Amino acid sequence: MNFGDILDKWEATQKGQVVDKDAAAEKLAAQEKTRRSSYIQSLAPQDTLDLHGKTQEEAWKALNDFVANARRRGLQKILIIHGKGIHSADSEGVLGSLVKKFIEGDQRLGSYGKADKRHGGSGATWVAVRG
């Protein structure tokens, strides 16, 4: 069932009432976004990139290649291990900051967050890959 079918069905139940189709479409889109975000968060990562031991330049290239490959393979969720930055003056760590900057600037990627403990906790980041 596509959005038009859903909207038509909903309109049929609203006989005699004024319907704001734009508001209904926005509400449905927001619900879909929430549902997709919850779904992505519940998925196990489908592939992992470990950046330990890489320089910033090497990490950036590895991220770019990894995301391109994940997208080509149709993956929905990936995991990037960047470490916790224990020896870094920055509380997030050099590679953690670099990963965040990369994700936020890359249109191929969507929502992201810290991995759960079994996948690295604060030393790793999960990312949704846009199709």
LUMVO-11192 format. One line per field, with one value per atom (N, C-alpha, C): chain; residue number from 1; atom name; x, y, z negated. Coordinates in steps of 0.2 Angstrom, whole numbers, plus 5000, padded with zeros to 4 digits. Layout:
N
bapa: c(A, ...)
lomar: c(NUM, ...)
guke: c(CA, ...)
x: c(X, ...)
y: c(Y, ...)
z: c(Z, ...)
***
This chain:
131
bapa: c(A, A, A, A, A, A, A, A, A, A, A, A, A, A, A, A, A, A, A, A, A, A, A, A, A, A, A, A, A, A, A, A, A, A, A, A, A, A, A, A, A, A, A, A, A, A, A, A, A, A, A, A, A, A, A, A, A, A, A, A, A, A, A, A, A, A, A, A, A, A, A, A, A, A, A, A, A, A, A, A, A, A, A, A, A, A, A, A, A, A, A, A, A, A, A, A, A, A, A, A, A, A, A, A, A, A, A, A, A, A, A, A, A, A, A, A, A, A, A, A, A, A, A, A, A, A, A, A, A, A, A, A, A, A, A, A, A, A, A, A, A, A, A, A, A, A, A, A, A, A, A, A, A, A, A, A, A, A, A, A, A, A, A, A, A, A, A, A, A, A, A, A, A, A, A, A, A, A, A, A, A, A, A, A, A, A, A, A, A, A, A, A, A, A, A, A, A, A, A, A, A, A, A, A, A, A, A, A, A, A, A, A, A, A, A, A, A, A, A, A, A, A, A, A, A, A, A, A, A, A, A, A, A, A, A, A, A, A, A, A, A, A, A, A, A, A, A, A, A, A, A, A, A, A, A, A, A, A, A, A, A, A, A, A, A, A, A, A, A, A, A, A, A, A, A, A, A, A, A, A, A, A, A, A, A, A, A, A, A, A, A, A, A, A, A, A, A, A, A, A, A, A, A, A, A, A, A, A, A, A, A, A, A, A, A, A, A, A, A, A, A, A, A, A, A, A, A, A, A, A, A, A, A, A, A, A, A, A, A, A, A, A, A, A, A, A, A, A, A, A, A, A, A, A, A, A, A, A, A, A, A, A, A, A, A, A, A, A, A, A, A, A, A, A, A, A, A, A, A, A, A, A, A, A, A, A, A, A, A, A, A, A, A)
lomar: c(1, 1, 1, 2, 2, 2, 3, 3, 3, 4, 4, 4, 5, 5, 5, 6, 6, 6, 7, 7, 7, 8, 8, 8, 9, 9, 9, 10, 10, 10, 11, 11, 11, 12, 12, 12, 13, 13, 13, 14, 14, 14, 15, 15, 15, 16, 16, 16, 17, 17, 17, 18, 18, 18, 19, 19, 19, 20, 20, 20, 21, 21, 21, 22, 22, 22, 23, 23, 23, 24, 24, 24, 25, 25, 25, 26, 26, 26, 27, 27, 27, 28, 28, 28, 29, 29, 29, 30, 30, 30, 31, 31, 31, 32, 32, 32, 33, 33, 33, 34, 34, 34, 35, 35, 35, 36, 36, 36, 37, 37, 37, 38, 38, 38, 39, 39, 39, 40, 40, 40, 41, 41, 41, 42, 42, 42, 43, 43, 43, 44, 44, 44, 45, 45, 45, 46, 46, 46, 47, 47, 47, 48, 48, 48, 49, 49, 49, 50, 50, 50, 51, 51, 51, 52, 52, 52, 53, 53, 53, 54, 54, 54, 55, 55, 55, 56, 56, 56, 57, 57, 57, 58, 58, 58, 59, 59, 59, 60, 60, 60, 61, 61, 61, 62, 62, 62, 63, 63, 63, 64, 64, 64, 65, 65, 65, 66, 66, 66, 67, 67, 67, 68, 68, 68, 69, 69, 69, 70, 70, 70, 71, 71, 71, 72, 72, 72, 73, 73, 73, 74, 74, 74, 75, 75, 75, 76, 76, 76, 77, 77, 77, 78, 78, 78, 79, 79, 79, 80, 80, 80, 81, 81, 81, 82, 82, 82, 83, 83, 83, 84, 84, 84, 85, 85, 85, 86, 86, 86, 87, 87, 87, 88, 88, 88, 89, 89, 89, 90, 90, 90, 91, 91, 91, 92, 92, 92, 93, 93, 93, 94, 94, 94, 95, 95, 95, 96, 96, 96, 97, 97, 97, 98, 98, 98, 99, 99, 99, 100, 100, 100, 101, 101, 101, 102, 102, 102, 103, 103, 103, 104, 104, 104, 105, 105, 105, 106, 106, 106, 107, 107, 107, 108, 108, 108, 109, 109, 109, 110, 110, 110, 111, 111, 111, 112, 112, 112, 113, 113, 113, 114, 114, 114, 115, 115, 115, 116, 116, 116, 117, 117, 117, 118, 118, 118, 119, 119, 119, 120, 120, 120, 121, 121, 121, 122, 122, 122, 123, 123, 123, 124, 124, 124, 125, 125, 125, 126, 126, 126, 127, 127, 127, 128, 128, 128, 129, 129, 129, 130, 130, 130, 131, 131, 131)
guke: c(N, CA, C, N, CA, C, N, CA, C, N, CA, C, N, CA, C, N, CA, C, N, CA, C, N, CA, C, N, CA, C, N, CA, C, N, CA, C, N, CA, C, N, CA, C, N, CA, C, N, CA, C, N, CA, C, N, CA, C, N, CA, C, N, CA, C, N, CA, C, N, CA, C, N, CA, C, N, CA, C, N, CA, C, N, CA, C, N, CA, C, N, CA, C, N, CA, C, N, CA, C, N, CA, C, N, CA, C, N, CA, C, N, CA, C, N, CA, C, N, CA, C, N, CA, C, N, CA, C, N, CA, C, N, CA, C, N, CA, C, N, CA, C, N, CA, C, N, CA, C, N, CA, C, N, CA, C, N, CA, C, N, CA, C, N, CA, C, N, CA, C, N, CA, C, N, CA, C, N, CA, C, N, CA, C, N, CA, C, N, CA, C, N, CA, C, N, CA, C, N, CA, C, N, CA, C, N, CA, C, N, CA, C, N, CA, C, N, CA, C, N, CA, C, N, CA, C, N, CA, C, N, CA, C, N, CA, C, N, CA, C, N, CA, C, N, CA, C, N, CA, C, N, CA, C, N, CA, C, N, CA, C, N, CA, C, N, CA, C, N, CA, C, N, CA, C, N, CA, C, N, CA, C, N, CA, C, N, CA, C, N, CA, C, N, CA, C, N, CA, C, N, CA, C, N, CA, C, N, CA, C, N, CA, C, N, CA, C, N, CA, C, N, CA, C, N, CA, C, N, CA, C, N, CA, C, N, CA, C, N, CA, C, N, CA, C, N, CA, C, N, CA, C, N, CA, C, N, CA, C, N, CA, C, N, CA, C, N, CA, C, N, CA, C, N, CA, C, N, CA, C, N, CA, C, N, CA, C, N, CA, C, N, CA, C, N, CA, C, N, CA, C, N, CA, C, N, CA, C, N, CA, C, N, CA, C, N, CA, C, N, CA, C, N, CA, C, N, CA, C, N, CA, C, N, CA, C, N, CA, C, N, CA, C, N, CA, C, N, CA, C, N, CA, C, N, CA, C)
x: c(5004, 5000, 5004, 5003, 5007, 5004, 5008, 5005, 4998, 4998, 4991, 4985, 4986, 4981, 4979, 4984, 4983, 4979, 4981, 4978, 4971, 4970, 4963, 4958, 4961, 4958, 4956, 4961, 4960, 4954, 4955, 4950, 4943, 4942, 4935, 4932, 4937, 4934, 4933, 4934, 4933, 4928, 4923, 4917, 4914, 4914, 4911, 4915, 4921, 4926, 4931, 4934, 4939, 4945, 4949, 4955, 4961, 4966, 4972, 4977, 4977, 4981, 4989, 4991, 4998, 5000, 4995, 4997, 4997, 4992, 4992, 4998, 5001, 5007, 5013, 5013, 5019, 5019, 5013, 5012, 5014, 5012, 5014, 5022, 5024, 5032, 5036, 5033, 5037, 5036, 5030, 5030, 5034, 5035, 5039, 5046, 5048, 5055, 5057, 5052, 5053, 5054, 5049, 5049, 5056, 5058, 5064, 5070, 5070, 5076, 5076, 5070, 5070, 5072, 5070, 5072, 5079, 5082, 5090, 5093, 5091, 5095, 5094, 5089, 5088, 5092, 5094, 5098, 5105, 5108, 5115, 5119, 5125, 5129, 5130, 5130, 5131, 5138, 5142, 5149, 5153, 5159, 5163, 5170, 5172, 5178, 5182, 5188, 5192, 5197, 5197, 5202, 5208, 5208, 5214, 5221, 5225, 5232, 5233, 5227, 5227, 5228, 5232, 5232, 5226, 5225, 5219, 5217, 5223, 5222, 5220, 5223, 5222, 5215, 5213, 5206, 5201, 5202, 5197, 5196, 5202, 5201, 5198, 5199, 5196, 5189, 5187, 5180, 5176, 5179, 5176, 5175, 5180, 5180, 5175, 5175, 5171, 5163, 5162, 5155, 5153, 5157, 5155, 5154, 5158, 5157, 5151, 5149, 5143, 5137, 5137, 5132, 5131, 5136, 5136, 5133, 5134, 5132, 5125, 5122, 5115, 5115, 5120, 5120, 5116, 5112, 5108, 5112, 5116, 5119, 5126, 5131, 5138, 5141, 5146, 5150, 5157, 5158, 5165, 5168, 5174, 5178, 5183, 5183, 5188, 5192, 5190, 5193, 5190, 5192, 5190, 5194, 5200, 5204, 5207, 5208, 5211, 5217, 5221, 5228, 5227, 5221, 5220, 5218, 5220, 5217, 5210, 5208, 5201, 5197, 5191, 5188, 5185, 5184, 5181, 5186, 5192, 5198, 5198, 5204, 5205, 5201, 5202, 5198, 5190, 5188, 5181, 5178, 5182, 5180, 5180, 5185, 5186, 5180, 5178, 5172, 5166, 5165, 5159, 5158, 5164, 5164, 5163, 5166, 5165, 5157, 5154, 5147, 5143, 5144, 5139, 5140, 5146, 5147, 5145, 5143, 5143, 5135, 5133, 5126, 5124, 5128, 5127, 5125, 5126, 5125, 5119, 5116, 5110, 5111, 5107, 5107, 5113, 5115, 5121, 5121, 5125, 5125, 5131, 5132, 5137, 5134, 5139, 5138, 5136, 5132, 5131, 5137, 5137, 5143, 5146, 5142, 5145, 5148, 5147, 5150, 5155, 5157, 5162, 5161, 5154, 5152, 5155, 5157, 5159, 5165, 5168, 5174, 5172, 5165, 5163, 5157, 5155, 5149, 5145, 5139, 5135, 5132, 5131, 5129, 5124, 5118, 5114, 5116, 5116, 5118, 5112, 5112, 5106, 5106, 5101, 5100, 5101)
y: c(4994, 5000, 5006, 5011, 5017, 5022, 5028, 5034, 5036, 5036, 5039, 5034, 5028, 5023, 5024, 5025, 5026, 5033, 5038, 5044, 5044, 5041, 5040, 5036, 5031, 5027, 5031, 5035, 5040, 5045, 5048, 5053, 5050, 5044, 5040, 5040, 5039, 5039, 5046, 5051, 5058, 5061, 5058, 5061, 5067, 5072, 5078, 5083, 5080, 5085, 5087, 5093, 5096, 5093, 5091, 5087, 5092, 5092, 5096, 5090, 5089, 5084, 5085, 5091, 5093, 5091, 5093, 5091, 5083, 5080, 5073, 5070, 5072, 5070, 5071, 5077, 5078, 5074, 5073, 5068, 5061, 5059, 5052, 5051, 5057, 5057, 5057, 5060, 5061, 5054, 5050, 5044, 5039, 5039, 5035, 5036, 5042, 5044, 5041, 5041, 5039, 5031, 5028, 5021, 5018, 5022, 5020, 5020, 5026, 5027, 5022, 5020, 5015, 5008, 5007, 5001, 5000, 5006, 5006, 5005, 5008, 5007, 5000, 4997, 4990, 4985, 4987, 4982, 4981, 4975, 4974, 4977, 4980, 4983, 4977, 4979, 4974, 4974, 4978, 4978, 4983, 4982, 4986, 4989, 4995, 4998, 4999, 4997, 4998, 5003, 5009, 5014, 5015, 5010, 5010, 5010, 5015, 5015, 5019, 5022, 5026, 5033, 5037, 5044, 5047, 5053, 5057, 5056, 5057, 5056, 5049, 5044, 5037, 5036, 5038, 5037, 5040, 5046, 5049, 5045, 5043, 5039, 5033, 5029, 5023, 5024, 5029, 5031, 5031, 5035, 5037, 5030, 5026, 5020, 5015, 5015, 5010, 5012, 5018, 5021, 5019, 5021, 5019, 5012, 5008, 5000, 4998, 5001, 4999, 5001, 5007, 5009, 5005, 5003, 4999, 4992, 4990, 4983, 4983, 4989, 4990, 4989, 4990, 4990, 4995, 4994, 4999, 5002, 4998, 5001, 4998, 5002, 5001, 5003, 5000, 5002, 5004, 5010, 5013, 5013, 5009, 5009, 5014, 5019, 5024, 5025, 5021, 5021, 5027, 5026, 5031, 5037, 5037, 5043, 5044, 5039, 5039, 5043, 5043, 5047, 5054, 5056, 5062, 5068, 5074, 5079, 5081, 5079, 5080, 5074, 5075, 5070, 5065, 5067, 5063, 5059, 5061, 5058, 5061, 5061, 5063, 5060, 5053, 5049, 5050, 5050, 5051, 5057, 5063, 5069, 5069, 5066, 5065, 5061, 5056, 5052, 5056, 5060, 5064, 5069, 5072, 5077, 5074, 5068, 5065, 5063, 5060, 5058, 5064, 5069, 5075, 5079, 5078, 5081, 5076, 5070, 5066, 5064, 5066, 5065, 5058, 5053, 5046, 5043, 5047, 5044, 5048, 5044, 5047, 5047, 5045, 5045, 5041, 5043, 5039, 5040, 5036, 5036, 5032, 5033, 5028, 5021, 5017, 5010, 5007, 5002, 4999, 4995, 4993, 4991, 4985, 4980, 4974, 4976, 4982, 4984, 4990, 4991, 4996, 5002, 5003, 5008, 5015, 5019, 5026, 5026, 5020, 5020, 5018, 5018, 5016, 5020, 5020, 5024, 5020, 5019, 5016, 5021, 5020, 5025, 5021, 5025, 5023, 5025, 5020, 5022, 5023, 5029, 5031, 5027, 5024, 5021, 5024)
z: c(5000, 5000, 5000, 5005, 5005, 5001, 5001, 4997, 4999, 5006, 5009, 5007, 5007, 5005, 4997, 4993, 4986, 4985, 4989, 4988, 4990, 4996, 4998, 4993, 4990, 4985, 4979, 4977, 4971, 4973, 4979, 4981, 4981, 4983, 4983, 4976, 4971, 4964, 4962, 4965, 4963, 4966, 4968, 4972, 4969, 4973, 4971, 4967, 4966, 4962, 4967, 4965, 4969, 4968, 4973, 4972, 4975, 4971, 4973, 4975, 4982, 4985, 4983, 4983, 4982, 4975, 4970, 4963, 4962, 4966, 4965, 4968, 4974, 4977, 4972, 4969, 4965, 4959, 4956, 4950, 4952, 4958, 4960, 4961, 4964, 4965, 4959, 4954, 4947, 4944, 4944, 4941, 4945, 4951, 4955, 4953, 4952, 4951, 4944, 4939, 4932, 4933, 4936, 4937, 4940, 4945, 4949, 4944, 4940, 4935, 4930, 4927, 4922, 4925, 4931, 4935, 4936, 4938, 4940, 4933, 4928, 4921, 4919, 4920, 4918, 4922, 4928, 4932, 4929, 4931, 4929, 4935, 4934, 4939, 4944, 4951, 4956, 4958, 4957, 4958, 4953, 4952, 4947, 4951, 4949, 4951, 4944, 4944, 4938, 4940, 4937, 4938, 4934, 4929, 4924, 4928, 4926, 4929, 4935, 4938, 4944, 4942, 4947, 4946, 4948, 4947, 4949, 4957, 4961, 4968, 4970, 4967, 4969, 4967, 4961, 4958, 4963, 4965, 4970, 4976, 4979, 4985, 4984, 4978, 4977, 4976, 4973, 4972, 4978, 4983, 4989, 4993, 4993, 4997, 4994, 4987, 4983, 4985, 4984, 4985, 4993, 4997, 5004, 5005, 5002, 5003, 5000, 4994, 4990, 4994, 4997, 5001, 5007, 5010, 5016, 5015, 5009, 5007, 5004, 5003, 5001, 4993, 4989, 4982, 4979, 4974, 4970, 4964, 4961, 4955, 4954, 4953, 4952, 4946, 4944, 4937, 4939, 4936, 4937, 4930, 4929, 4923, 4923, 4919, 4919, 4912, 4907, 4901, 4896, 4890, 4885, 4884, 4887, 4886, 4879, 4876, 4869, 4869, 4874, 4873, 4877, 4878, 4881, 4877, 4878, 4874, 4875, 4881, 4883, 4880, 4876, 4873, 4878, 4884, 4889, 4893, 4893, 4896, 4903, 4906, 4913, 4918, 4918, 4923, 4922, 4916, 4914, 4917, 4916, 4919, 4927, 4929, 4937, 4940, 4936, 4939, 4938, 4933, 4932, 4938, 4939, 4944, 4951, 4952, 4959, 4960, 4955, 4955, 4956, 4953, 4953, 4960, 4963, 4970, 4976, 4975, 4980, 4981, 4987, 4989, 4990, 4990, 4991, 4984, 4979, 4972, 4969, 4964, 4961, 4953, 4949, 4942, 4940, 4934, 4931, 4923, 4920, 4913, 4910, 4903, 4900, 4900, 4901, 4902, 4895, 4894, 4888, 4885, 4879, 4876, 4880, 4882, 4885, 4892, 4895, 4901, 4900, 4894, 4893, 4889, 4887, 4883, 4886, 4882, 4884, 4889, 4890, 4894, 4901, 4903, 4909, 4911, 4917, 4919, 4924, 4923, 4929, 4933, 4939, 4944, 4949, 4951, 4956, 4963, 4967, 4974, 4978, 4981, 4986, 4992, 4995, 5001, 5007)
***
